[in-house]
Amino acid sequence: MELLRNAVRPYAWGSRTAIPQLQGRPVPAPHPEAELWMGAHPGDPSHVLGPDGTELSLLELVDADPVGQLGEECARRWGNRLPFLLKILAAEEPLSMQAHPSAAQAAEGHAREEKLGIPRDAANRNYPDPTAKPELVCALTEFHALAGFRDPHRTVKLLKAIETPGLGKYTGLLEAQPDPAGLRALFTTWITLPQSSLDELLPEVLDACVRHVQDHGEFATECRTILELGEAHPRDAGVLAALLLNRLTLRAGEAIYLPAGNLHLYLHGTAVEILANSDNILRCGLTPKHVDVPELLRVVDFACGEMPVQHGECAGQRMAVYHTDAPEFELSRMEWAAGDDAELEVDSAGPQILLCTEGDLLVVASDGEQVELRRGQSVWLPAADPAVRVRPLGGARSQLFRATAGACDL
C-alpha cells in the first residue's frame, strides 16, 4: 500500500482551477490542467512513493512483479499489463469529438501501423496501443457532454425546428430513413462535405440556432451547444455532426458508460474517468489534431437512442458500484456524510487504486500499516496485499473512488 504521485496532462481545453483545487495547490495554475492520470500507461505512469522518499514508476513495478502486483488471473488475462487507467478530467472547454475502437479493431489497427513503421507518437497515428478503450465518466461537478446518436425521429424534429434553405435536403435524407443506416448516411455526408459547401451551410445553421434560442425553442439547450462549438471551431464539419448526438447534463455522482464505437464529446465540468489502459482515439473534428475520416467510419457505432445514465448500484449503506460490460475495469464510489466515521472494508480483489475526492481518509492494512489519504491523493493497492479498512478523518463529508479490474476470467 503506497501513495502515488500522478502526472497532470496540460491540454489546452483543461481548467486552471479544478485539479489544483482538488489537490490543495494555488489557483489559478499557470497553464490549463486537463487530466490527472493514475495508473501504469507508458505515456505517463504514476510513481509509487516509498516510506523513505524514494519513487518507482508503477509501470516498472508491475513489469518487475506482475503476479504480485496484478494477481495471477489478471496478469494472465491482460498480458502482465494493468488493464485500467483512472483519471480526473477537468474540462473548461470542449474536447474533440471522438470514438474509440473495439478490441479487435485496436489489435488490427495497431499491428497495421506498426508494420507501416508509423512512430507511436506521430501526429497521424490512430492506434498507439493494441487494446480497446471503453470508458466510464462519473461527474464530480455538473458535467456536460454529447454522447451517442439521438433517436433519428427526435433529430428530424430538431432539424425542422432550425430549418434553413440549405438544411432541408439533409433533413429529408434522415426523415426518409430514420434508423442507424440513415444516420450513417447523413453523418458521412456532412463530415465529407467540401469546405465551400460547409462554408455556405454552417452560417445558415448557426443563424437558425440563434433564432431558436431567442425564441426559447424546444431545443434551446442543444442550439446553445452548437453555437458554442461553432464559435470555438468555425468552418468545422464537427459542428454539424454535433446536431446528431444526445445532449447530456450529469449531476455529481451520475455516470455514463461509453463502449467501443460510441461517438462523444465532453463539453464542460469535472469528473472521474475510468477507462481501459489505452490511448487509441479516432477524432471526428472540433480539433486541430489528426482526423482520419475513413478509419473513423470503420469504428463509429451508429446505434441510436437515449444514453443510459447510471447512478451506481447500491452495495451497502455507503457504497455504489457502476457496472459495465468492460472486463478491464470497475468503478465504485464510497461516501460518508459529515459526522459519520464508520469504517468500511475494501477487499483485496485484484489491483486497485483508491482516490480521495472529498475530505480526508485513513487507510489501514491488516498488519497495522496506515496511510492518510488527503483530498486529491491516491493510493496503490497491489493484488498481493490483504484487504484494507477506510474511515474518514476530521468529521467532514468524505468521498472515495475505487478503481479495480473487471472480471479477469479467460
Buried (B, 14 or more C-beta within 10 A) or exposed (E): BBBBBBBBBEBEBBBBBBBBBBBEEEEEBEEBBBBBBBBBBEBBBBBBBEEEEEEBBBBEBBEEBBBBBBBEBBBBBBEBBBBBBBBBBBBBBBBBBBBBBBBEBBBBBBEEBEEEEBEBEEEEBBBBBBBBBBBBBBBBBEBBBBBBBBBBEBBBBBBEBBEBEBBEEBBEBBBEBBBBEBBBBBBBBBBEBEEEBBEEBBBBBBEBBBEBBEEEBEBBEBBBBBBBBBEEBEEBBBBBBBBBBBBBBBEBBBBBBBBBBBBBBBBBBBBBBBBBBBBBBBBBBBBEEEBBBEBBBBBBBBEBEEBEBBEBEEEEEBBBBBBBEBBBBBBBBBBBEEEBEEEBEBEBBBBBBBBBBBBBBBBBBEEEEEBEBEBBBBBBBBBEBEEBBBBBBEEBEBBBBBBBBBBBEE
